[in-house]
Amino acid sequence: MSEFKENMRYITEAVIDQAMVQSYAELVGDKNPLHLDKEFAARTKFRKPIAHGGILFGLISRILGMEFPGQGTVYLSQQINFQRPVYIGEKVTFDLRISEILPKDGAQINIQVMNETGEAVADGTASIKLPNWCLLQKQEPELT
């Protein structure tokens, strides 16, 4: 098996800035004024623009594929609950923990995302294939 074990944990932070929100809106076509228009957002219960939930998905994908568990990880599925908005300019903390190692190099990862005051903005579970699943196994040469 790999060096990955249950209860391994990884914590990292990201600031959700205006450029990220604008780029995401352009990339996927979600130009909802709730994310992009200060005047519109001021008339909502949020009072100011909020980030797209998809940005959190994207950052989770980056963390899984590049940081923890890292390159070679395959993101199979995600269940996520959005609990609070993430405002533009806000720093969020991602707390990932391997909750279960599964057969065939699979794993379940619990994910919590907190805002600057430590309140949960999202939580859920990701199913992944750990990086070593895709590595070719070294084979002994055949004797002829």
N, CA, C and O atoms as a DFTB+ gen file, in Angstrom:
576 C
 N C O
     1  1       0.855      -1.193       0.000
     2  2       0.000       0.000       0.000
     3  2       0.886       1.236       0.000
     4  3       2.109       1.113      -0.068
     5  1       0.317       2.382       0.072
     6  2       1.057       3.643       0.040
     7  2       1.368       4.116       1.445
     8  3       1.061       3.441       2.427
     9  1       1.972       5.265       1.525
    10  2       2.267       5.872       2.820
    11  2       1.058       6.588       3.416
    12  3       1.160       7.162       4.500
    13  1      -0.062       6.564       2.741
    14  2      -1.262       7.240       3.230
    15  2      -1.971       6.370       4.254
    16  3      -2.110       5.159       4.081
    17  1      -2.417       7.015       5.325
    18  2      -3.079       6.298       6.412
    19  2      -4.329       7.059       6.847
    20  3      -4.450       8.265       6.633
    21  1      -5.249       6.325       7.460
    22  2      -6.441       6.961       8.007
    23  2      -6.038       8.004       9.046
    24  3      -5.067       7.830       9.782
    25  1      -6.789       9.067       9.087
    26  2      -6.614      10.212       9.989
    27  2      -5.472      11.141       9.613
    28  3      -5.222      12.112      10.328
    29  1      -4.761      10.875       8.500
    30  2      -3.783      11.859       8.022
    31  2      -4.556      13.130       7.696
    32  3      -5.681      13.081       7.200
    33  1      -3.933      14.265       7.983
    34  2      -4.624      15.542       7.867
    35  2      -3.763      16.546       7.116
    36  3      -2.534      16.513       7.181
    37  1      -4.441      17.441       6.401
    38  2      -3.759      18.499       5.652
    39  2      -4.601      19.763       5.764
    40  3      -5.815      19.723       5.566
    41  1      -3.964      20.877       6.079
    42  2      -4.652      22.163       6.218
    43  2      -3.950      23.185       5.338
    44  3      -2.722      23.272       5.332
    45  1      -4.734      23.957       4.597
    46  2      -4.187      25.014       3.763
    47  2      -5.214      26.142       3.665
    48  3      -6.383      25.961       4.006
    49  1      -4.769      27.292       3.203
    50  2      -5.635      28.467       3.102
    51  2      -5.624      29.028       1.688
    52  3      -4.701      28.788       0.910
    53  1      -6.674      29.783       1.375
    54  2      -6.750      30.498       0.096
    55  2      -7.599      31.743       0.306
    56  3      -8.543      31.737       1.096
    57  1      -7.259      32.798      -0.399
    58  2      -8.077      34.010      -0.414
    59  2      -8.903      33.983      -1.688
    60  3      -8.367      33.821      -2.784
    61  1     -10.207      34.141      -1.539
    62  2     -11.113      34.152      -2.686
    63  2     -11.234      35.606      -3.156
    64  3     -12.019      36.379      -2.607
    65  1     -10.460      35.964      -4.163
    66  2     -10.416      37.365      -4.582
    67  2     -11.287      37.632      -5.808
    68  3     -11.824      36.710      -6.421
    69  1     -11.414      38.904      -6.148
    70  2     -12.265      39.335      -7.265
    71  2     -11.815      38.728      -8.581
    72  3     -12.651      38.332      -9.393
    73  1     -10.513      38.647      -8.809
    74  2     -10.010      38.079     -10.062
    75  2     -10.435      36.619     -10.199
    76  3     -10.777      36.172     -11.294
    77  1     -10.415      35.881      -9.101
    78  2     -10.826      34.485      -9.114
    79  2     -12.316      34.370      -9.474
    80  3     -12.708      33.531     -10.284
    81  1     -13.124      35.221      -8.862
    82  2     -14.572      35.201      -9.112
    83  2     -14.854      35.579     -10.569
    84  3     -15.667      34.930     -11.227
    85  1     -14.200      36.602     -11.068
    86  2     -14.399      37.035     -12.451
    87  2     -13.943      35.953     -13.430
    88  3     -14.641      35.664     -14.402
    89  1     -12.791      35.361     -13.184
    90  2     -12.282      34.305     -14.068
    91  2     -13.217      33.106     -14.084
    92  3     -13.481      32.533     -15.141
    93  1     -13.717      32.725     -12.913
    94  2     -14.641      31.599     -12.828
    95  2     -15.922      31.908     -13.617
    96  3     -16.410      31.065     -14.369
    97  1     -16.456      33.114     -13.441
    98  2     -17.673      33.502     -14.155
    99  2     -17.468      33.431     -15.667
   100  3     -18.343      32.953     -16.389
   101  1     -16.333      33.898     -16.145
   102  2     -16.031      33.861     -17.579
   103  2     -15.843      32.421     -18.053
   104  3     -16.329      32.050     -19.122
   105  1     -15.148      31.619     -17.270
   106  2     -14.846      30.246     -17.665
   107  2     -16.103      29.395     -17.808
   108  3     -16.255      28.675     -18.795
   109  1     -17.002      29.472     -16.831
   110  2     -18.171      28.588     -16.846
   111  2     -19.450      29.288     -17.314
   112  3     -20.463      28.628     -17.544
   113  1     -19.414      30.601     -17.455
   114  2     -20.580      31.333     -17.924
   115  2     -21.595      31.676     -16.850
   116  3     -22.695      32.130     -17.168
   117  1     -21.253      31.470     -15.585
   118  2     -22.170      31.813     -14.482
   119  2     -21.917      33.273     -14.101
   120  3     -21.054      33.584     -13.280
   121  1     -22.695      34.150     -14.725
   122  2     -22.535      35.580     -14.485
   123  2     -23.681      36.126     -13.635
   124  3     -24.107      37.268     -13.802
   125  1     -24.165      35.295     -12.729
   126  2     -25.212      35.690     -11.790
   127  2     -24.770      36.983     -11.103
   128  3     -23.668      37.037     -10.558
   129  1     -25.608      38.030     -11.117
   130  2     -25.206      39.302     -10.506
   131  2     -24.955      39.188      -8.992
   132  3     -24.338      40.077      -8.405
   133  1     -25.417      38.131      -8.373
   134  2     -25.140      37.918      -6.956
   135  2     -23.634      37.807      -6.706
   136  3     -23.152      38.104      -5.612
   137  1     -22.903      37.377      -7.728
   138  2     -21.448      37.214      -7.612
   139  2     -20.669      38.410      -8.148
   140  3     -19.532      38.649      -7.740
   141  1     -21.283      39.163      -9.064
   142  2     -20.513      40.147      -9.831
   143  2     -20.964      41.598      -9.685
   144  3     -20.215      42.507     -10.040
   145  1     -22.147      41.830      -9.180
   146  2     -22.721      43.176      -9.167
   147  2     -22.968      43.636      -7.731
   148  3     -23.868      43.137      -7.055
   149  1     -22.160      44.593      -7.274
   150  2     -22.275      45.085      -5.890
   151  2     -23.655      45.663      -5.600
   152  3     -24.210      45.435      -4.525
   153  1     -24.211      46.407      -6.548
   154  2     -25.525      47.020      -6.330
   155  2     -26.622      45.963      -6.216
   156  3     -27.498      46.053      -5.355
   157  1     -26.564      44.974      -7.082
   158  2     -27.544      43.889      -7.006
   159  2     -27.400      43.146      -5.676
   160  3     -28.383      42.935      -4.965
   161  1     -26.182      42.756      -5.351
   162  2     -25.928      41.991      -4.130
   163  2     -26.336      42.771      -2.877
   164  3     -26.760      42.176      -1.886
   165  1     -26.212      44.096      -2.919
   166  2     -26.585      44.930      -1.763
   167  2     -28.071      44.806      -1.439
   168  3     -28.476      45.036      -0.300
   169  1     -28.882      44.446      -2.424
   170  2     -30.320      44.299      -2.213
   171  2     -30.711      42.882      -1.778
   172  3     -31.896      42.586      -1.624
   173  1     -29.733      42.018      -1.582
   174  2     -30.011      40.639      -1.157
   175  2     -29.690      40.478       0.329
   176  3     -29.137      41.380       0.959
   177  1     -30.037      39.341       0.864
   178  2     -29.735      39.074       2.274
   179  2     -28.234      38.999       2.542
   180  3     -27.813      39.092       3.695
   181  1     -27.414      38.830       1.494
   182  2     -25.962      38.749       1.676
   183  2     -25.308      40.124       1.795
   184  3     -24.221      40.248       2.359
   185  1     -25.970      41.163       1.264
   186  2     -25.537      42.569       1.331
   187  2     -24.318      42.916       0.472
   188  3     -24.050      44.091       0.221
   189  1     -23.594      41.913       0.028
   190  2     -22.452      42.154      -0.864
   191  2     -22.211      40.888      -1.682
   192  3     -22.711      39.820      -1.328
   193  1     -21.443      40.997      -2.785
   194  2     -21.224      39.834      -3.643
   195  2     -20.595      38.654      -2.896
   196  3     -19.758      38.819      -2.008
   197  1     -21.032      37.467      -3.295
   198  2     -20.481      36.240      -2.723
   199  2     -19.805      35.433      -3.831
   200  3     -20.119      35.585      -5.012
   201  1     -18.882      34.580      -3.428
   202  2     -18.163      33.728      -4.379
   203  2     -19.050      32.583      -4.842
   204  3     -19.949      32.148      -4.123
   205  1     -18.791      32.111      -6.029
   206  2     -19.466      30.920      -6.558
   207  2     -19.051      29.708      -5.719
   208  3     -17.885      29.585      -5.344
   209  1     -19.990      28.824      -5.427
   210  2     -19.655      27.573      -4.742
   211  2     -18.683      26.731      -5.544
   212  3     -17.864      26.009      -4.975
   213  1     -18.770      26.820      -6.874
   214  2     -17.871      26.059      -7.734
   215  2     -16.405      26.394      -7.533
   216  3     -15.534      25.569      -7.810
   217  1     -16.124      27.597      -7.053
   218  2     -14.731      27.959      -6.779
   219  2     -14.187      27.069      -5.663
   220  3     -13.040      26.628      -5.722
   221  1     -15.007      26.807      -4.652
   222  2     -14.556      25.912      -3.582
   223  2     -14.301      24.512      -4.134
   224  3     -13.307      23.879      -3.779
   225  1     -15.203      24.018      -5.011
   226  2     -14.974      22.717      -5.646
   227  2     -13.632      22.712      -6.379
   228  3     -12.853      21.767      -6.256
   229  1     -13.373      23.770      -7.136
   230  2     -12.128      23.853      -7.891
   231  2     -10.907      23.856      -7.002
   232  3      -9.910      23.201      -7.304
   233  1     -10.980      24.591      -5.904
   234  2      -9.842      24.622      -4.983
   235  2      -9.644      23.275      -4.298
   236  3      -8.511      22.855      -4.065
   237  1     -10.736      22.602      -3.977
   238  2     -10.627      21.255      -3.400
   239  2      -9.964      20.328      -4.423
   240  3      -9.099      19.530      -4.061
   241  1     -10.356      20.424      -5.680
   242  2      -9.742      19.612      -6.726
   243  2      -8.242      19.889      -6.823
   244  3      -7.444      18.959      -6.940
   245  1      -7.859      21.168      -6.773
   246  2      -6.436      21.521      -6.815
   247  2      -5.690      20.929      -5.635
   248  3      -4.604      20.373      -5.802
   249  1      -6.259      21.040      -4.443
   250  2      -5.610      20.508      -3.247
   251  2      -5.430      18.996      -3.381
   252  3      -4.340      18.477      -3.141
   253  1      -6.495      18.291      -3.763
   254  2      -6.418      16.835      -3.890
   255  2      -5.401      16.416      -4.943
   256  3      -4.621      15.493      -4.709
   257  1      -5.395      17.074      -6.092
   258  2      -4.540      16.666      -7.195
   259  2      -3.110      17.162      -7.145
   260  3      -2.235      16.613      -7.814
   261  1      -2.866      18.199      -6.355
   262  2      -1.529      18.791      -6.359
   263  2      -0.836      18.798      -4.993
   264  3       0.392      18.843      -4.923
   265  1      -1.612      18.754      -3.913
   266  2      -1.027      18.914      -2.587
   267  2      -1.251      17.707      -1.686
   268  3      -0.291      17.143      -1.161
   269  1      -2.497      17.308      -1.501
   270  2      -2.819      16.207      -0.587
   271  2      -4.038      15.456      -1.086
   272  3      -5.126      16.032      -1.124
   273  1      -3.905      14.220      -1.462
   274  2      -2.724      13.378      -1.475
   275  2      -1.679      13.766      -2.515
   276  3      -0.507      13.430      -2.345
   277  1      -2.065      14.467      -3.594
   278  2      -1.063      14.986      -4.518
   279  2      -1.196      14.441      -5.928
   280  3      -2.199      13.824      -6.286
   281  1      -0.159      14.686      -6.720
   282  2      -0.174      14.355      -8.142
   283  2      -0.452      12.868      -8.353
   284  3       0.132      12.005      -7.698
   285  1      -1.359      12.599      -9.284
   286  2      -1.783      11.236      -9.567
   287  2      -3.108      10.887      -8.910
   288  3      -3.726       9.882      -9.258
   289  1      -3.556      11.720      -7.949
   290  2      -4.856      11.494      -7.313
   291  2      -5.959      11.708      -8.339
   292  3      -5.891      12.635      -9.146
   293  1      -6.975      10.854      -8.307
   294  2      -8.146      11.024      -9.156
   295  2      -9.341      11.303      -8.253
   296  3      -9.645      10.535      -7.341
   297  1     -10.002      12.403      -8.523
   298  2     -11.167      12.899      -7.775
   299  2     -12.390      12.203      -8.354
   300  3     -12.801      12.521      -9.470
   301  1     -12.984      11.260      -7.623
   302  2     -14.096      10.467      -8.140
   303  2     -15.460      11.091      -7.874
   304  3     -16.321      11.112      -8.753
   305  1     -15.655      11.602      -6.655
   306  2     -16.950      12.207      -6.333
   307  2     -16.804      13.121      -5.134
   308  3     -15.834      13.040      -4.380
   309  1     -17.796      14.000      -4.973
   310  2     -17.795      14.945      -3.864
   311  2     -19.222      15.159      -3.399
   312  3     -20.122      15.405      -4.203
   313  1     -19.415      15.063      -2.116
   314  2     -20.679      15.450      -1.490
   315  2     -20.311      16.666      -0.649
   316  3     -19.399      16.602       0.175
   317  1     -21.018      17.772      -0.856
   318  2     -20.668      18.990      -0.127
   319  2     -21.935      19.710       0.326
   320  3     -22.950      19.723      -0.370
   321  1     -21.845      20.298       1.494
   322  2     -22.929      21.100       2.049
   323  2     -22.411      22.514       2.225
   324  3     -21.436      22.741       2.942
   325  1     -23.068      23.473       1.566
   326  2     -22.700      24.873       1.733
   327  2     -23.513      25.423       2.896
   328  3     -24.742      25.355       2.885
   329  1     -22.836      25.964       3.890
   330  2     -23.508      26.424       5.109
   331  2     -23.569      27.939       5.235
   332  3     -24.526      28.482       5.787
   333  1     -22.562      28.612       4.730
   334  2     -22.490      30.070       4.796
   335  2     -21.857      30.580       3.506
   336  3     -21.140      29.844       2.829
   337  1     -22.121      31.831       3.169
   338  2     -21.482      32.392       1.974
   339  2     -20.001      32.676       2.215
   340  3     -19.559      32.881       3.346
   341  1     -19.262      32.679       1.130
   342  2     -17.871      33.139       1.147
   343  2     -17.871      34.462       0.405
   344  3     -18.242      34.530      -0.767
   345  1     -17.455      35.506       1.093
   346  2     -17.426      36.837       0.490
   347  2     -16.119      37.065      -0.244
   348  3     -15.080      36.512       0.117
   349  1     -16.186      37.880      -1.268
   350  2     -15.003      38.193      -2.062
   351  2     -13.997      38.918      -1.183
   352  3     -14.336      39.861      -0.469
   353  1     -12.758      38.460      -1.250
   354  2     -11.691      38.998      -0.418
   355  2     -11.488      38.223       0.880
   356  3     -10.574      38.522       1.648
   357  1     -12.332      37.237       1.122
   358  2     -12.266      36.470       2.365
   359  2     -11.250      35.325       2.247
   360  3     -11.131      34.680       1.206
   361  1     -10.529      35.097       3.340
   362  2      -9.615      33.962       3.414
   363  2     -10.379      32.771       3.972
   364  3     -11.087      32.893       4.972
   365  1     -10.234      31.618       3.323
   366  2     -10.863      30.393       3.807
   367  2      -9.781      29.358       4.093
   368  3      -8.724      29.341       3.462
   369  1     -10.075      28.506       5.054
   370  2      -9.160      27.431       5.439
   371  2      -9.790      26.102       5.065
   372  3     -10.943      25.830       5.396
   373  1      -9.018      25.281       4.372
   374  2      -9.443      23.933       3.983
   375  2      -8.765      22.943       4.914
   376  3      -7.542      22.954       5.053
   377  1      -9.548      22.094       5.548
   378  2      -9.049      21.075       6.471
   379  2      -9.484      19.723       5.919
   380  3     -10.668      19.388       5.950
   381  1      -8.531      18.947       5.415
   382  2      -8.811      17.647       4.815
   383  2      -8.247      16.540       5.705
   384  3      -7.144      16.663       6.238
   385  1      -9.014      15.457       5.861
   386  2      -8.570      14.330       6.679
   387  2      -8.994      13.038       5.990
   388  3     -10.150      12.884       5.596
   389  1      -8.055      12.118       5.851
   390  2      -8.392      10.806       5.297
   391  2      -9.205      10.066       6.351
   392  3      -8.691       9.725       7.416
   393  1     -10.468       9.823       6.050
   394  2     -11.338       9.152       7.022
   395  2     -11.350       7.649       6.837
   396  3     -11.635       6.903       7.774
   397  1     -11.037       7.197       5.613
   398  2     -11.053       5.753       5.374
   399  2     -10.187       5.418       4.166
   400  3     -10.279       6.055       3.117
   401  1      -9.347       4.406       4.339
   402  2      -8.607       3.835       3.213
   403  2      -9.454       2.683       2.693
   404  3      -9.883       1.821       3.460
   405  1      -9.691       2.674       1.395
   406  2     -10.560       1.671       0.780
   407  2      -9.740       0.710      -0.084
   408  3      -8.595       1.006      -0.425
   409  1     -10.319      -0.429      -0.433
   410  2      -9.610      -1.358      -1.328
   411  2      -9.256      -0.690      -2.654
   412  3      -9.853       0.313      -3.048
   413  1      -8.281      -1.266      -3.320
   414  2      -7.856      -0.823      -4.653
   415  2      -7.433       0.635      -4.659
   416  3      -7.764       1.380      -5.581
   417  1      -6.699       1.042      -3.628
   418  2      -6.122       2.388      -3.526
   419  2      -7.149       3.511      -3.461
   420  3      -6.859       4.643      -3.847
   421  1      -8.327       3.206      -2.984
   422  2      -9.338       4.238      -2.808
   423  2      -9.240       4.863      -1.427
   424  3      -8.606       4.310      -0.529
   425  1      -9.866       6.009      -1.264
   426  2      -9.922       6.670       0.047
   427  2     -11.121       7.608       0.091
   428  3     -11.585       8.116      -0.929
   429  1     -11.598       7.814       1.303
   430  2     -12.608       8.828       1.585
   431  2     -11.897       9.953       2.328
   432  3     -11.111       9.697       3.240
   433  1     -12.166      11.180       1.946
   434  2     -11.541      12.339       2.579
   435  2     -12.640      13.243       3.108
   436  3     -13.507      13.689       2.358
   437  1     -12.596      13.510       4.405
   438  2     -13.512      14.495       4.995
   439  2     -12.927      15.871       4.750
   440  3     -11.725      16.084       4.911
   441  1     -13.783      16.801       4.360
   442  2     -13.331      18.154       4.040
   443  2     -14.182      19.150       4.797
   444  3     -15.411      19.081       4.780
   445  1     -13.513      20.077       5.462
   446  2     -14.185      21.202       6.098
   447  2     -13.549      22.475       5.556
   448  3     -12.332      22.556       5.386
   449  1     -14.391      23.462       5.291
   450  2     -13.917      24.770       4.836
   451  2     -14.451      25.793       5.827
   452  3     -15.657      25.874       6.061
   453  1     -13.540      26.576       6.410
   454  2     -13.918      27.580       7.406
   455  2     -13.560      28.975       6.921
   456  3     -12.607      29.164       6.165
   457  1     -14.358      29.964       7.379
   458  2     -14.044      31.351       7.050
   459  2     -13.044      31.911       8.058
   460  3     -12.538      31.186       8.915
   461  1     -12.767      33.200       7.944
   462  2     -11.753      33.844       8.789
   463  2     -12.088      33.812      10.274
   464  3     -11.192      33.897      11.114
   465  1     -13.367      33.691      10.605
   466  2     -13.755      33.660      12.020
   467  2     -13.915      32.237      12.540
   468  3     -14.358      32.032      13.670
   469  1     -13.552      31.252      11.714
   470  2     -13.607      29.862      12.137
   471  2     -14.966      29.199      11.960
   472  3     -15.165      28.063      12.392
   473  1     -15.910      29.910      11.320
   474  2     -17.223      29.320      11.072
   475  2     -17.151      28.431       9.827
   476  3     -16.472      28.763       8.856
   477  1     -17.856      27.305       9.869
   478  2     -17.895      26.419       8.706
   479  2     -18.664      27.086       7.576
   480  3     -19.787      27.549       7.774
   481  1     -18.064      27.136       6.397
   482  2     -18.778      27.618       5.214
   483  2     -19.189      26.447       4.333
   484  3     -20.141      26.554       3.560
   485  1     -18.476      25.328       4.444
   486  2     -18.817      24.132       3.682
   487  2     -18.163      22.922       4.338
   488  3     -17.116      23.030       4.976
   489  1     -18.799      21.780       4.168
   490  2     -18.176      20.523       4.584
   491  2     -18.707      19.407       3.718
   492  3     -19.745      19.545       3.071
   493  1     -17.990      18.301       3.707
   494  2     -18.419      17.176       2.897
   495  2     -17.380      16.087       2.863
   496  3     -16.441      16.073       3.658
   497  1     -17.564      15.165       1.921
   498  2     -16.684      14.018       1.775
   499  2     -16.355      13.829       0.302
   500  3     -17.237      13.894      -0.555
   501  1     -15.091      13.595       0.017
   502  2     -14.650      13.299      -1.343
   503  2     -14.219      11.842      -1.418
   504  3     -13.619      11.314      -0.482
   505  1     -14.524      11.202      -2.529
   506  2     -14.019       9.861      -2.832
   507  2     -12.925      10.034      -3.870
   508  3     -13.101      10.731      -4.869
   509  1     -11.792       9.390      -3.618
   510  2     -10.650       9.528      -4.519
   511  2      -9.962       8.190      -4.740
   512  3     -10.200       7.217      -4.025
   513  1      -9.109       8.171      -5.742
   514  2      -8.116       7.116      -5.909
   515  2      -6.798       7.751      -5.504
   516  3      -6.435       8.813      -6.009
   517  1      -6.082       7.105      -4.595
   518  2      -4.793       7.624      -4.138
   519  2      -3.776       7.588      -5.282
   520  3      -3.924       6.799      -6.216
   521  1      -2.756       8.429      -5.216
   522  2      -1.826       8.576      -6.343
   523  2      -1.188       7.279      -6.833
   524  3      -0.949       7.136      -8.033
   525  1      -0.910       6.342      -5.950
   526  2      -0.188       5.148      -6.386
   527  2      -1.035       4.202      -7.240
   528  3      -0.494       3.243      -7.790
   529  1      -2.338       4.439      -7.369
   530  2      -3.183       3.544      -8.173
   531  2      -2.791       3.579      -9.642
   532  3      -2.950       2.589     -10.357
   533  1      -2.271       4.734     -10.098
   534  2      -2.008       4.875     -11.527
   535  2      -0.555       4.602     -11.901
   536  3      -0.198       4.648     -13.078
   537  1       0.280       4.319     -10.915
   538  2       1.687       4.042     -11.216
   539  2       1.832       2.637     -11.780
   540  3       1.227       1.691     -11.277
   541  1       2.618       2.511     -12.801
   542  2       2.864       1.196     -13.377
   543  2       3.701       0.382     -12.406
   544  3       4.651       0.884     -11.805
   545  1       3.340      -0.854     -12.267
   546  2       4.086      -1.742     -11.391
   547  2       5.343      -2.205     -12.116
   548  3       5.297      -2.538     -13.300
   549  1       6.444      -2.225     -11.413
   550  2       7.694      -2.699     -11.994
   551  2       7.567      -4.202     -12.202
   552  3       7.238      -4.943     -11.276
   553  1       7.827      -4.631     -13.399
   554  2       7.710      -6.042     -13.708
   555  2       9.086      -6.644     -13.902
   556  3       9.990      -6.011     -14.448
   557  1       9.227      -7.868     -13.450
   558  2      10.466      -8.599     -13.660
   559  2      10.543      -9.002     -15.132
   560  3       9.526      -9.371     -15.719
   561  1      11.713      -8.938     -15.731
   562  2      11.820      -9.358     -17.132
   563  2      11.527     -10.845     -17.275
   564  3      11.862     -11.651     -16.406
   565  1      10.897     -11.186     -18.388
   566  2      10.617     -12.593     -18.641
   567  2      11.890     -13.284     -19.089
   568  3      12.663     -12.748     -19.883
   569  1      12.095     -14.487     -18.565
   570  2      13.246     -15.289     -18.980
   571  2      12.830     -16.134     -20.170
   572  3      11.752     -16.727     -20.165
   573  1      13.669     -16.193     -21.178
   574  2      13.316     -16.988     -22.349
   575  2      14.245     -18.159     -22.506
   576  3      14.097     -18.943     -23.443
